[in-house]
């Protein structure tokens, strides 16, 4: 039987951090043999806010190399850059013509970002979820691994697919959000109630995958804690304790019960060096492989070219079905 297909996308608008790895990429790597995977670096989403062109190109290449360094294997996945596959923007436009305005207006993330950007809010930011739906549906996946904060966007994608199918005939698979309960939300080191984010202005809120050991130790040392003796999971009054224990559990490979027993009698002065060492040991092989790949730009470029061709072959097949269903005249074959 064919493996179920998955699609995942991530922006190259900042450095990957520990939350990205533990919440998503580590799981992708662990399960990659069981699925037919499409991983997309969504650089066209990144430009919904101003970007430095040179930095965007560098971050896109870096993210491609870092995905591979984290353990994604090209025999199990297609790893490609969104802008290398023109079908994404064409399908987004076609979806925009059938998507009601109020569907896009209800998106919570758009409302939040609009408040920050004010009059500088772009049409692209408003239509971002429609492009996201095109990204996904081009590859007809069964599952879309996402964080809880993206659930609403996946529901919009499903609504668009159903609307298209109802209007033009069965064309799209209706994808399912795949949200893992454990480790899906790694929180900020400076605020245990907020998700770790590359957009946070404080560098001490997150650990980048390419941070040096000294930088990691410094950030963990400064991580927000409390004055309660003993470190425990699941106390609503202690979100930072829960977050740091979760990071230790996921980087050490120990069970929740093992970590709870090990750390119950510890103070923060004893626990923080232990956590820092665990993170450093987790990231060391990733950083080593990344440096090897980054030192061979020609090899990286060729991998990008090969994978873009694989993605285009699948995306164009879907897009042609859409064109035919909507009544566009093709120059291929007969005109009758």
N, C-alpha and C positions, 0 to 999 in steps of 0.2 A: 504494500500500500504506500501511496505517496505520503511524504512527511507533511504535516500542517505547516502552512507558510506564516511567517511573522514579518512585521515591518516596524522599525523604530527609527526615530530621527532625533538629532541633537544639534543645537546651534553652535557655530564656531565663534561665538561672541565673547568668549572668555575662557580661561584655563579650566580644564576638568578638575573637579575636586573630589574629596573622599565620599561625599554624598552621592555624586554621580556614579562612582565606582561601586560602592556597597549597595546602593539602592537599585542599580540597574545593570551596569556593565558586568559585574561579577556574576550575576544571575544569567545574563546572556551567554557568557563564556561557558558556564557550567552546563547549560542546556543546549548548546548550539548543535550538537550532533543529532538532537531529536527533532529539529525543525529545519525548514528551508527558510533561511534568514535573509532579509534585506535591511541593511543599515545605511541610513542616509545622513550625510552632513548637510544640514539645511541652511546653506549660506544665503539663500534668497529670503528666508525669514529674518535673518540677522539684520538685513538692511531696512527693516521697518523702523529702525531707529538709526541715527547717524553712525557711520563707521569710517574709520581710517582705512582707505583702500589697501595700502601696503600691509597694514596690520591684519586686515581681514584675510588676505592671501596667505600670510604667514600662519595665522591661526588655523586656517583650513587645512594646510599641509600638516601642521603639527597635530591636529586632531586625528587626521587619517593615520599618522604614524602611531599615535598614542592608543587608538583603538586596537591596532595590531599588537602593540606592546602589551596590552592588557590581556591578550590571549585569544582574540578573535582569529579564526583560521579561514582562509579564503576557499578552502574546499567545502566549508559548511555555510558560507555566507557570501553575499554580494555587498561590498562596502564601496559606496560611491558618493560623489558630490552632487547635490541637487541641481545646481546650475549647469552641470554637464549633460543633463537630460531635459531637453526643451519641452517634452510632453507635460511636465509638471505645470508650467505656467499656462499652456494651452487648455488643459483640462480645468484648471482653476477658473479661467475666464468662462468656460462653458457652464461650470457649476454656478458661477455668479449670476448667470442669466436665469437660473431656475430656483435660486435660494431666496426666500422672502427676507426683506430687510429686518423684520423683527426677530428672525432667528439669529442673525449676526449681532443685533443690538443687545440681546440678552446675555451675551458672553461676559462672565464676571471678570476675567482677566483683562478684557478690552476696557471695561469700565474703570478698573484699577489703574491701568496704564494711561488712560485718557486723563484721569485726574492729575497725574504727574506731568504729562506733556502739554496739557492745555491746548492752546491754539496751534501748537506744532504737531498735534496728532495727525497722522497721515491716513490717507485712504487705504494704504497698504496694511497698516496696523488694524484697521477695521475689518478688512477682508482676510486677515491672517488665518482665521480658522477655516476659511473656504479653501485656501491654498493647502492647508494641512490635510483637509479631506481629500484633495486631489493627490497629494503625496502618498497617502495611504491606499486609496482605492485603485490607483494605477497598477498596484502589484497584487491586488485581489487577495489580501492576507486573511487568514482565519482569526489571528490574534494580533493585538497591538499592545505590547508591554509598555505601560505608562505608570506614572505616579498618580496618586489620588487627585492631585490638583488638575490633572488633565482629563478627568473623567467626563466633564461637561463637553470638552472638545470632541471626544470620541462619540458622545451621543449625537452631536451635531453631524459628524461624519456619517453615522448610521442613518440619521434622518435624511440627509442628502442622497445617500445611496438608495434608500427606499423610495424617495420621491422620484428619482430618475427611473428606477425600475418600474414604478407604477405608471409613469408617463410614457416611457419609450420601450418597455419590455425588459425582461430579465437580462441585466447586463453585469451587475456588480454583486460580489459576495458581500454579505453584511458582516463586517468585522466585529470582534468582541474585544473589549478592554481586558487586559490581563494584568491585574494588580496584585502583587505579592504582599501578604500581610506582614511578613517579617523583614525588617530592614528597609522597607520601602520609603521611609521618611527619616533621613539622618538630619538632625537639627543643628542649628548654629552653635558654635562654641561660645558665643557671647550672649545667647538668648535661647534657652531650651524650648521655648514655645514657638520658635520660628524655624522654618526649614533652612538648611544650609544652602546658600545661594551665591553664585558668582557675581550677582548684581549688588550684593551687600557692600556698602562703602568700606567696611572694616576688613582688612586682610586677616585679622585675628579671628574672624567669624568662621573661617574655613581652612582646610588643609588641601593644598593643591597636590595633584598626583606627582608633580615634579619638584615639590619642595625638598630642600636639603634636610638631612637629619637634624641639624642644629635649628633650622626654622621650625621643624615639627615639634621639637622639644620645647621651644620657646612658646609656640602657640598653645600647646597643651598645658604648659605651666601657667599661662595666663587665662585659660578657659574658666568660665564662670562656674562656681560651685556654691555650696552652702556650708553652714557651720555645724551641721548635724553629724555626730560620730556614727560610723558605719555607713556603707554605701549599698543602697537597695534599689531594685527595680520597682516600677508600677506604683509609686507614691505620687499622686497628682500634685502634691505640694513640692515635689522635687524633680521637675522636668529635666534639669541639667544632669542629675545623677542617673536618671533613666537613659538619657542620650549617651553619656560617656560609657556606661556599662554596655549599651547596645553596640557601640563602636568596638569596644574591647571584645565582646562576644563574636562579632563578625570578622574581626581581623585575627583573632586567636584561633578560631575554628572550634571553640568550646561551646557547650550547650548553655542555655540560659541557667539551668540548675547548677551546673559546674561553676559558672561565673558568680552566681549569687552566693554559693557556699564559700568560694575563694575570697570574695571581696567584702563579705558581711562585716568583718571586724576591722577592716582597714580604715585609715584616715586618708584624706586627699593627698597628703605629702608622700604617702607610700604608694597610692594607686596611680598617680599621674605619671611617674617614670615608667611604671609597668605598661600603661596604655601607650605612651610614646614609643617605647621599644617595640610593642606589637605592631603599631602602625608603620614604623620604619622597616621592620622585617617584611611586612606585606608589600610595601612599595618598592623595595630594593630591586627585585627582579624585573619589575615593570620599567623602572628608570634605566636599568642597564640595557634592556632590549630597545627602548626608545632611542637611546643614544646611538646604538648600532644602526637603526633604521634612518635616523636623521642625518647620519654621516654619509648616506648614499642617496642623494636627491634624484639621480637618474633612475634608480630602481623604484623609488616611491612614485615618480611620475609615470612610469610604465604600468605599475600596479593600478594607479588611478585610471589610466587610459583603458586598460583591459576590463576593469570593473564597470566603468561607465558604459562600455559597449554591451556588457551583459544586462545592465539595468535598462538601457534603451531598447533592447530587443523585447523585453517583457512589457515595458511601458507603451511602446508603439503599438503592440498588439491590442492592448486594452483601448488605447486612444482611437484606433481605427474602428473598433466596435462602437465606440461612442459617436464618432463622426457618422458612421452608417446609420445608427439608430436615430440620430437627430436630423438626418436628411441632407447632409453635406455632399456635394457632388465630388466624386473621386476621379482622378485622371488615370487611375489604374483600370485595366480591363475595358469592358464594353460601356458605352454611354447610354445604353438602353436600360 
